[in-house]
């Protein structure tokens, strides 16, 4: 069993590095362009931002990057793409030059190393976490050498803006990105809507106009995507209708097919990386070997991707019998919606799962962070998210929670900064 790291020990004992509330208030006042925003945010979203960070060992970050590298290699193979696109809608077969911003690779850290739980192609929280990380303060020498993320935070906003510009130039190398539309279903009702405002201010500070819209607020005129008289250059999609199939997304669907604007992340990106069925392929060594995946890549994935299978009538009896060791997820789901820990399943829920498109994944317990909350020591479950672009980790974040799945309802929990050693 691997030796316990300093990060492991600090997750069990450190209570002294936490948010400097005044510093965070000042940072968000600048980020939102509005003094007093943080006070309202704490009132409206009291469990969005965690006060304490999570510690992650440098070797675990390197291992997570190796997993991401391995997945990028697999995705580059034609047999893999043919396999996963076969169960995606036709729109995913539309090729585009964009790779996709803010891929989220979610891991549980175990004694055997990081375990990849899932991949998301429109992962939220990265920009909020930059402000949280910048406001952390330490009051003991043991953590004085730790710092947030793999690279620090000084230039992360510029990194993010450059990423969007790169996505745009991949399609239109001669043009400059002038207008971004951040799109989600009823965006102001979304729990992470404050981050949309942060993005708008960030883009504005770099001379890029930004609108935050519902997918119904667009029109297609010729080869231009229009909203309120503006021509939109790039759609930053936070939609969970990943393939733009709903009636509300009809105009966006047509615009994507026509190349009227750059879409990032795109339907194709979700099909290649984030459909939960893909995990069944990535954890199947025999299938990967037949696709031409080399042994060194196979070794990484076999250790880091929990065994996953598509739920079907053929394996239903076996999965039900082994349910206490499994976690069930909708193949095209997002967040924790519709997910079930096998030990909590009822016959009624199981019947519903069998009639839907689900995968069963080997249960991997999350990491643990011990914190004093409400005067008592509490154990929080921990997920680690790598925010990556073109296969490279840009920043790290964590989610602390109690309960069956990740949530933003735990006092003391929420989005947490990740600290690591130099």
Helices and strands as residue ranges (DSSP letters): H 6-13, E 18-19, H 21-32, H 37-44, E 54-55, H 58-75, H 78-85, G 90-93, E 103-110, E 113-120, H 126-134, E 136-137, G 141-143, E 146-148, H 156-171, E 179-183, G 187-189, H 193-204, E 209-213, G 215-217, E 219-221, E 224-227, E 230-231, E 234-237, G 247-249, H 250-258, E 262-264, H 267-269, I 270-274, H 277-282, H 285-290, H 295-304, E 308-310, H 316-321, G 323-325, E 326-330, E 340-341, G 342-344, H 347-354, E 358-362, E 367-373, E 376-389, E 392-401, E 414-416, E 418-421
